[in-house]
Amino acid sequence: MFKNIIFDWSGVIKDALDAHLWVVNRIIEELGGKAISIEEFKKNWEEPYMNFWRTYYPELTYEKEHEMYSRFILSNECPESTSCLGIVDVIKKLKQNGTYMIVLSSDFPETVLPEMKRFALENIFSEVVTLVYDKKEKIAELMKAHNLKPEETIFVGDSANEVKAGKSVGLKTLSVTWGFYSEEKLKLSEPDYLVHNIEELEKVLLA
């Protein structure tokens, strides 16, 4: 069992696909485009997220995207997300076993913190880091700040960027297939573990 786990939030703990796609399509429509399907989204989604937007709108700036995304994700019309099936129970088991856990997310604190309360995950994580554009740039700082040993730590995410971030500091990496990336794209990033359901995740993290 790993002593330390760094979790992504959306796509791993939070079932964010519907809400995120809704926001993406509102941005596309406001920019004069046509809404995309969930299949197209998962095929083309990239992190850091401006790599995705440059595929559709090369002229779109980070500042403009940030303004539009925050406006839509915080609107009352945005679909409410739930926790991924079974993940809360796994995290609580990890906490009971003394696992040290951190959240490293690009999400807004205005969404993550209320969701954490709604999912009954308050006082579980030692730190919750939000608004991270490129996790590869943040993870080394996080490891040093918490004195985490690479051989005792795993990064759990749903994107190739998170695999790269974890590997950049010598961590084991685990990718879940229920997030934003297709399984085919995740395989190309070569995570140490690729899990398809909560049972497989629990087997790795609570072994």
C-alpha positions as CSV (number, residue, x, y, z in Angstrom):
1,M,0.0,0.0,0.0
2,F,1.3,3.5,-0.8
3,K,1.8,5.8,2.1
4,N,1.0,8.9,0.1
5,I,-1.5,9.6,-2.7
6,I,-1.9,12.7,-4.8
7,F,-5.3,12.8,-6.4
8,D,-6.6,14.8,-9.3
9,W,-10.1,16.0,-8.6
10,S,-12.3,16.2,-11.8
11,G,-12.5,13.0,-13.7
12,V,-11.1,10.9,-10.7
13,I,-13.0,11.9,-7.6
14,K,-15.6,14.1,-9.2
15,D,-17.7,12.8,-12.1
16,A,-17.2,16.0,-14.0
17,L,-17.6,14.9,-17.6
18,D,-21.1,16.2,-18.2
19,A,-20.5,19.6,-16.5
20,H,-17.2,20.1,-18.2
21,L,-18.5,19.3,-21.6
22,W,-21.4,21.7,-21.0
23,V,-19.0,24.5,-20.2
24,V,-16.7,23.7,-23.2
25,N,-19.7,23.8,-25.5
26,R,-21.0,27.1,-24.1
27,I,-17.5,28.6,-24.7
28,I,-17.4,27.2,-28.3
29,E,-20.9,28.5,-29.0
30,E,-20.0,32.0,-27.6
31,L,-17.0,32.0,-29.9
32,G,-19.3,31.2,-32.9
33,G,-18.7,27.5,-33.2
34,K,-20.8,24.4,-33.1
35,A,-21.1,22.2,-30.0
36,I,-19.0,19.0,-30.0
37,S,-20.0,15.5,-28.9
38,I,-18.6,13.7,-25.9
39,E,-16.7,11.3,-28.2
40,E,-15.0,14.3,-30.0
41,F,-14.2,15.9,-26.6
42,K,-12.5,12.7,-25.2
43,K,-10.6,12.2,-28.4
44,N,-9.3,15.8,-28.5
45,W,-9.0,16.8,-24.8
46,E,-5.5,17.7,-23.8
47,E,-3.8,19.1,-20.7
48,P,-2.6,21.7,-20.0
49,Y,-6.0,22.7,-21.3
50,M,-4.9,25.5,-23.6
51,N,-3.5,22.8,-25.8
52,F,-7.1,21.6,-26.4
53,W,-8.3,25.1,-27.1
54,R,-5.6,25.8,-29.6
55,T,-6.9,22.9,-31.8
56,Y,-10.2,24.9,-32.2
57,Y,-9.3,28.5,-31.6
58,P,-5.5,29.2,-31.9
59,E,-6.1,32.9,-31.2
60,L,-7.9,32.3,-27.9
61,T,-5.8,33.6,-24.9
62,Y,-5.4,32.0,-21.5
63,E,-7.0,35.1,-19.9
64,K,-10.1,35.0,-22.2
65,E,-10.5,31.2,-21.7
66,H,-10.2,31.6,-17.9
67,E,-12.8,34.4,-17.8
68,M,-15.3,32.4,-20.0
69,Y,-14.7,29.1,-18.2
70,S,-15.2,30.6,-14.7
71,R,-18.3,32.4,-15.8
72,F,-20.0,29.3,-17.1
73,I,-18.7,26.7,-14.5
74,L,-20.0,29.0,-11.7
75,S,-23.3,29.7,-13.3
76,N,-26.6,28.3,-11.9
77,E,-27.2,26.7,-15.2
78,C,-24.1,24.4,-15.1
79,P,-25.1,20.8,-14.4
80,E,-24.3,19.7,-10.8
81,S,-21.6,17.0,-10.6
82,T,-21.6,14.0,-8.3
83,S,-18.7,11.9,-6.9
84,C,-17.5,9.0,-9.0
85,L,-19.3,5.8,-8.0
86,G,-17.6,4.2,-5.0
87,I,-14.6,6.6,-4.8
88,V,-15.7,8.2,-1.5
89,D,-15.7,4.9,0.3
90,V,-12.3,4.0,-1.0
91,I,-10.9,7.4,0.1
92,K,-12.4,7.0,3.6
93,K,-10.8,3.5,3.8
94,L,-7.5,5.0,2.8
95,K,-7.8,7.7,5.5
96,Q,-8.6,5.0,8.1
97,N,-5.5,3.2,7.1
98,G,-3.4,6.3,7.7
99,T,-2.7,7.2,4.1
100,Y,-1.5,10.8,3.5
101,M,-3.6,12.4,0.8
102,I,-3.4,15.6,-1.3
103,V,-5.6,17.0,-4.1
104,L,-3.9,18.6,-7.0
105,S,-6.4,20.1,-9.4
106,S,-6.9,22.7,-12.1
107,D,-10.4,23.3,-10.9
108,F,-11.6,26.4,-9.2
109,P,-11.7,26.5,-5.3
110,E,-15.3,27.8,-5.6
111,T,-16.3,24.5,-7.0
112,V,-13.9,22.0,-5.3
113,L,-14.4,23.1,-1.7
114,P,-18.3,23.0,-1.8
115,E,-18.1,19.6,-3.7
116,M,-15.7,18.3,-1.1
117,K,-18.3,19.1,1.6
118,R,-21.2,17.7,-0.5
119,F,-19.3,14.4,-1.0
120,A,-18.5,14.2,2.7
121,L,-14.8,14.4,2.1
122,E,-14.0,17.4,4.4
123,N,-10.9,17.0,6.7
124,I,-9.6,14.1,4.6
125,F,-6.9,15.7,2.6
126,S,-3.8,17.3,4.0
127,E,-3.8,19.9,1.3
128,V,-6.1,20.9,-1.5
129,V,-4.3,22.7,-4.3
130,T,-6.5,24.3,-7.0
131,L,-6.2,26.5,-10.1
132,V,-3.1,24.6,-11.2
133,Y,-2.5,25.1,-15.0
134,D,0.3,22.6,-15.5
135,K,0.7,19.9,-12.8
136,K,4.2,19.0,-14.0
137,E,5.3,22.5,-12.8
138,K,3.6,22.2,-9.4
139,I,4.2,18.6,-8.3
140,A,7.9,18.9,-7.4
141,E,7.1,21.9,-5.1
142,L,4.3,19.9,-3.5
143,M,6.5,16.9,-2.9
144,K,9.2,19.0,-1.2
145,A,6.7,21.0,0.9
146,H,5.2,17.8,2.3
147,N,8.5,15.9,2.5
148,L,7.0,13.0,0.4
149,K,9.3,10.2,-0.7
150,P,8.8,9.3,-4.4
151,E,9.0,5.5,-3.7
152,E,6.1,5.8,-1.2
153,T,3.9,8.1,-3.3
154,I,1.5,7.6,-6.3
155,F,-0.3,10.2,-8.5
156,V,-3.8,9.2,-9.5
157,G,-5.2,11.1,-12.5
158,D,-7.1,10.8,-15.7
159,S,-4.8,12.5,-18.2
160,A,-1.5,12.0,-19.9
161,N,-0.2,15.2,-18.4
162,E,-0.7,13.8,-14.9
163,V,1.3,10.7,-15.9
164,K,4.1,13.0,-17.2
165,A,3.9,15.1,-14.0
166,G,4.2,12.0,-11.8
167,K,7.1,10.5,-13.7
168,S,9.0,13.8,-13.7
169,V,9.5,13.4,-10.0
170,G,9.9,9.6,-9.8
171,L,6.3,8.7,-8.7
172,K,4.3,5.7,-9.6
173,T,1.3,6.8,-11.7
174,L,-2.2,5.5,-12.0
175,S,-4.8,6.5,-14.6
176,V,-8.5,5.9,-14.4
177,T,-10.5,5.4,-17.6
178,W,-13.7,7.0,-16.4
179,G,-12.4,10.6,-16.7
180,F,-11.7,13.0,-19.6
181,Y,-9.2,11.0,-21.6
182,S,-10.0,8.0,-23.8
183,E,-8.4,4.7,-22.8
184,E,-6.4,4.6,-26.0
185,K,-4.8,8.0,-25.2
186,L,-4.0,7.0,-21.7
187,K,-2.3,3.8,-22.8
188,L,0.1,5.9,-24.9
189,S,1.2,7.8,-21.8
190,E,2.2,4.5,-20.2
191,P,1.0,4.9,-16.6
192,D,2.2,2.3,-14.1
193,Y,-1.4,1.3,-13.5
194,L,-4.5,1.7,-15.7
195,V,-7.8,0.9,-14.0
196,H,-11.2,0.6,-15.4
197,N,-13.4,0.5,-12.3
198,I,-13.4,1.2,-8.6
199,E,-12.6,-2.4,-7.7
200,E,-9.4,-2.2,-9.7
201,L,-8.5,1.1,-8.1
202,E,-9.1,-0.2,-4.6
203,K,-7.0,-3.3,-5.3
204,V,-4.0,-1.0,-6.3
205,L,-4.4,1.6,-3.5
206,L,-5.4,-0.7,-0.7
207,A,-3.3,-3.7,-1.6
